[in-house]
Amino acid sequence: MTIASGNVVTLHYQVSSDDGTVLDSSKDKNPLTVLLGQRFLIEGLEEALMGKTEGDKFKVHVEPEKGYGNRSDQLVQKVPLNMFEGVEVEVGMSFRATTDQGEQSVMIVEKGDDYAVVDGNHPLADVPLNFEVEVIKVREATDEEKEHGHAHGEGGCGHSH
């Protein structure tokens, strides 16, 4: 079966930066199972999977535009510490913040006496990524998976709708 949007794909992957640093890997762990076409994977990896079949092994280089995007200075903001309601804020902490664009993860990148600087950029923004992928299994998505917008494991998805 050839991979197309709407298929459920099980794969092993390793992703590294251009200098060879391994950023994430499913090797020695369970493979990743995803419903394609739901923006679960970054665009460049999903595009590279299209047309592949079970058993295929390939490498793909993904530029930031089709990965986690380019850094935006607009996503870095200085905010008063009292916005954190009694939490002892430290550099490196991550929070979920409500923004004009909805919920977003932000990281504290600087702290002053009465302020913190938060960065809403993904940590891998501006980073070209190199994937090594092995396609383990390809199948049609079930109606329930299509309705829920994600792949289900053995015995369903574990949540109710």
N, C-alpha and C positions, 0 to 999 in steps of 0.2 A: 504494500500500500504506500502510495506517495503522499508525503505530508502536505496538507493544505490547511488554510484557516478553518477553525472549527473542529479540527482533530485534537484528540488527546495524545500527547507525546510524553513518553518516559525516556529520560536521558541522563547520562553522566556528563559532568562538565568540570572543567578547571578554568578559572579566569585569572589572568595575570596582567600586570602593567608592562609597559614597554621595556622596563629594566629587568623584567623577569620575576619580580616579586609576586608570589601567589596571593591573590586577594580573597579567593573563595574557591571551594572545591567540594564536589559530592563524592569524590573517590574515597574509599574506605567508609562511606556512609551510604544511606539509602539513596537511590537515584531520585531525581526530581521529576514529578509528573505534573504537567500543565495542560490547560485548555488553551490552544492558540487562538489569537484574535481578540483577547480580552485585556491586552496591555499588561499582562503579568510579567512577561519578559521584555527586556529592552528591544527597541525596534530593530537594531542591527542584527541581533541574535535571532529574532523571530524570522526576519527576512532570509537569513542564511539557512534556516531549517526548511523553508519551503522547497518542495521538490525532492527532498532527501527521502530515504527509505530505511526500514529497520536494518540495523547492522552497520549503517554508514558511520564512518569516523571522519571528522574534518576539523580544520582550524579556520578561524575567521578573525580578522582584525576589525574592530568597531571604533570608529571615530566618535568623539563626544557628542556630535550632533545627533547620532543615532544610538547613543548610549545614555548617559545621565545628564547630558546637556552641557552648555557652557556656563561658567560662573557668572552670576549677575550681582553687581554691587548693590542693586536695589533690594536684594534679599538679606543684606547686612544692615542691622539697625541697632542704635543705642537706645536702651529702654531703662526707666527707673527701676531700681531694685525692689521697690514696694509693690511692683506688679507681680512678684513671685510669692506674695502672701505667706511670709514666715519661713519659706524654704531657704536653707543655707546654700546659696548659689556658689558653685565652683566652676572654674574653667574646665571644659570637657564634658559637662553635664548636657544631656539632651532632654528636651521637653516637647510636648505637643502644644502647638499654639494655634489659636483661632485667628485667621487672617481674612482679608477680603476675598481670597481665593479658596477659602475653606480651611479645614484642618491641615497643618503642616508641621513637620519635624524641624526643630531648630536646635542648634548647639551653641552653648556659651563659649565664646572665643576670647573674651576679655572681661575683666571685672574691675570696677573702680569702687570708691567709697560709697557712692549712692547710685551707681548705674552698672548695667551689664551690656555687653555687645553680643547680640545673637546673630547667628548666620543660618539662613534657611536654605542655603545651597546644599545639594547632596554631596557627601564627602568625596564621591568619585566624579563630580563635575569637572570638566576640562581634562579628564584622564582618558587617553585612548586605551581600549581593552583588547586583550588577546584571549580568545576562547579556544579550548580543545574540547570537542564534543563527540560523544558516542551515542547514537540513537539506539535505544534498547527496544522500544515497542512503539507502535503507532496503531491507533484505533479510532473508529468513529466515536464522537461524543454521544452520550445518551441524551434523551430529551430532557431529563432532569438536570444533567450537567449544563446543557445549553440554557435552560431556564435560570439556573442558579449563577451561571457565569464563571464556573470554575470546575476543575476536575475533581472527581470523588475517588476515594480509595476503596478498598474492599469493604463491603457492608454499608456503603453510603457516605455521606459527608459529615455526619456528626453534629449537625445543627438543624434547627427547624425553621421553616418559613411560614 
